[in-house]
Amino acid sequence: MEKEESSNLAENSTLEENERGKTFGEYWHMLRKHWIGIIVCTVVAFAVGLSYDLGLKGDKFEASGSCMVLSVEKDETETSVTQYDINYSLVLLQTMKDFMKNDLVLQSVSDSLMASGYKNSSGDPYTIKQIDKMLDVTPRTFSSTAKSLFLDVTAVSPDANLSINIVNYCLDNTVNITATDDSYALLKNSLIITSRARKESVEDVSTSSALIWIISILIGLVVGVIYAIIRELTNIYVISRKEIEANTGLKVLGMIPDYGPKQKLTWLKFIHHKRKSESIGLIDDMSSIASENIQKLQTNVSFAEVNNQLKVISVTSAVQSEGKSTTMGNMAKLYAKKGLKVCVLDLDIRRPSVHRLFGLENKVGVVEYVRGEADFKHIIHHVNGVDVITAGSKTPFPLKIIQSAELADLIKQLRETYDFVLVDTTPVIAVADALVVSRLIDGFLVVCAQHLTVKAKLAEAVESLRRANANIIGIVMTMVTEDDTNSGGRYGYGYGYGYGYGHDAKDKDAE
């Protein structure tokens, strides 16, 4: 009953954690974790902006002039302004604006530019489309009377003199065409040039280099941040202690760094780290970071359930090759170093590995004891202060071995003989052996590997143990290759006991 209540509390805690969502600190840690990708995106964006500034942007010069559009419909002496005056003036203004952007005027500007020796980048005369793109005619606000309105004529081009000439040619040619062509008699004498484009009034309207650089950097940062968030949200593997605790409702009692042989570093390792085998041997250097993290794990286990005596502890995982057997072997070795009587029991009968860890033959073990082919004394092997019971020979009925009364009797004897009995069981999801034997176990440590264990698989394994009313002590993360604990650059967290290590310690060689 107590186990069910604790399971429900853990699930409720997990739901509350998920409902709260990510905090600012978690997002900040997410960005810190992917700082290399963010910097790469920023540098690339800045390089693109710099290239544009130096080679593609080009100069832009703006010249401007203006003209007045006069209404000739009404008597010049009439001072009152009627609605008719206003409407007529607006129609005339729009007509003149459209006329100045007419192909006839634009072609005349093109001819004038060609006569002055101006050519485009291809060495040809400027076309109507090119001039239309550079030229702009904009109505201005009303003057004091509704009979006179203004048009501002501007041109933007890579050359200041070209911009000046486009504006002036547009003004002059518009006046000449309306004065000489009878087809436009209605517009005759309706345009007066009020100001011409001059060199002194030309403005450099090119985008400033500083602005381009700032925008490029900002774009790079935004892309980098989006990249980091997408990487995190789409990642299916367990990475950090905090996300494991949020998803399972269990404490991470230890984070064991990857102490295997140093691998050649490739860019692929940054994307996905995966070791092919968990059997990398036990820790030899008792002063290494990995060894001290095992000690921290043991300390956290002892404080995890101070009211319950944990003597028979099973180390399991969701799937294979996550480091459960190696973690269990290292725990046993360190218990023995402390002078405690410890026994390792291999109940992973389908895929035994404990005998390889301790350099033993797997001829006589659990299977032989259950069959009555060997007694208690003959199945125990002594290796450097650790007593080891291997799985034994292969059997076509491993589940019968797990369910047998003889196995229950064996574990009872071990419980009475040793301070700690560490049991290596099968992965939870693969087969039901670990769930079946849970009635004989005081508590389970669930092992997951950083960048290797799928989050959904870990959650499924924890849920399966809970349904079997198994007592889950906590989680152990193995094969840790990067500090991702949200704890200021330290390995692990647990319950706050044991040793922590900063970035300087991570750089030491760990076997």
Buried (B, 14 or more C-beta within 10 A) or exposed (E): EEEEEBBEEBBEBBEEBEEEEBEEEBBEBBBBBBEEBBEBBBBBBBEBBBEBBEEEBEEBBBBBBBBBBBBBBBEEEEEEBEEEBBEBBBEBBEBBBEBBBBEBBBBBBBBBBEEEEBEEEEEEBBEBEBBBEBBBBEBBEBEEBBBBBBBBBBBBBEEBBBBBBBBBBBBBBBBEBBEEEEEBEEBBEBBEBEBBBEEEEBBEEBEEEEEBBEBBBEBBBBBBBEBBBEBBEEEEBBBBBBBBBBBBBBBBBBBBBBBBEEEEEEEEEEEEBEBEEBBBBBBEEEEBBBBBBBBBBBBBBEBBBEEEEBBBBBBBBBBBBBBBBBBBBBBBBBBBBEEBBBBBBBBBBBBBBBBBBBEBEBEBBBBBBBBEEBEEEEBBBEBEBBBBBBBBBEBEEBBEBBBBEEBBEBBEEBBEEBEBBBBBBBBBBBBBBBBBBBEBBBBBBBBBBBBBBBBEBBBBBBBBBBEBBBBBBBBBBBBBBBBBBBBEBBBBBBBEEBBBBEEEBBEEEBB
